[in-house]
Amino acid sequence: MIESHKISQAEKTEHQFRLSSDEIEQWDRDGYLVRQNVFSTEENDFLRQVAEDIVNGKRPFPAVHVNHNALVKEGKAQGDGIYAMHKLHFPSNYCTEFLERTRDSRLTDPLVDLLGPDILGINTLFLWKAPKIGLGFPWHQDKFYFRSRFRTKTTVGTWTAFDVADQGNGCLYVIPGSHKADIFQHDDLDGTQQQEFKLARGVRDEDGVPVEVEPGSVIWFHSHLLHKSTDNHSQRFRRSFVAHYLSAQAEWSSPEKVGRGQPVMWIRGRTYADKIYPAQMNVLPMPW
Ligand SMILES: O=C(O)CCC(=O)C(=O)O
């Protein structure tokens, strides 16, 4: 049943950023895509400043979603302000500038070809990966996590570079074609790493390829795609904005999950009362 019909500004445009047939072929083969020069330096500087204002207490944001670097938290490294940061979690749920970026048609037009016209936002992160102490993420598949909430063929992640991302500062690595595999077992890891991820069992480093990109580039990736990133050994930041999307025609994974957890955000197209519902139109009030 269609509960509401919401047409976004983006839908009224001509879908000018939709995928080409070559890109769709590449997606089907590799499970990821890269476009360069999607966002300008000015646009990214603006959003980076919003993130820094949150870190510096100039903008309200739920403290629970301001996450510091694991080494700093454990007292194994020192750093202040953005030099101590790991990530802001869910910035598009609490900050209009991030919500606007998450709805930008340069990110979402390609999603229409991958997920259909009705799209929700389920997770966002602004990552710092600070010089010398920024920690990598182990091999994982995003669906290992998202499937506990949502039943769907795939979600799609977008990863926007705010700095050059290369092997020196901890770029993403992917295993092309691994999106065709099922979901691996994921095991807990000991030792220093960002504890939010487990390691996909049996994955070989030598199968991974680095995805080195310039600032303003965007990587779209399938939720079965095996990916990781390495620690930042350089003196440079490796900042990025990650947004994960779901079809509004997906379903809750089980009755207990209906409407539970961090609210999903409306991105574009229709919502369906018997599917993932409700979706938030506006940023959430601060929890105080
Ligand atoms: O940006 C990174 O270093 C890793 C991000 C990632 O793996 C993810 O968001 O799923």
The ligand as an SDF file (V2000), in Angstrom:
LIG
                    3D

 10  9  0  0  0  0  0  0  0  0999 V2000
   36.5740    4.7010    5.2220 O   0  0  0  0  0  0  0  0  0  0  0  0
   37.0700    3.6720    5.6670 C   0  0  0  0  0  0  0  0  0  0  0  0
   38.2400    3.6330    6.0220 O   0  0  0  0  0  0  0  0  0  0  0  0
   36.2460    2.4200    5.7740 C   0  0  0  0  0  0  0  0  0  0  0  0
   34.7710    2.6710    5.7080 C   0  0  0  0  0  0  0  0  0  0  0  0
   33.9910    1.4180    5.6140 C   0  0  0  0  0  0  0  0  0  0  0  0
   34.5140    0.3500    5.4970 O   0  0  0  0  0  0  0  0  0  0  0  0
   32.5280    1.4560    5.6630 C   0  0  0  0  0  0  0  0  0  0  0  0
   31.9460    2.5330    5.8880 O   0  0  0  0  0  0  0  0  0  0  0  0
   31.8920    0.3970    5.4840 O   0  0  0  0  0  0  0  0  0  0  0  0
  1  2  2  0
  2  3  1  0
  2  4  1  0
  4  5  1  0
  5  6  1  0
  6  7  2  0
  6  8  1  0
  8  9  2  0
  8 10  1  0
M  END
$$$$
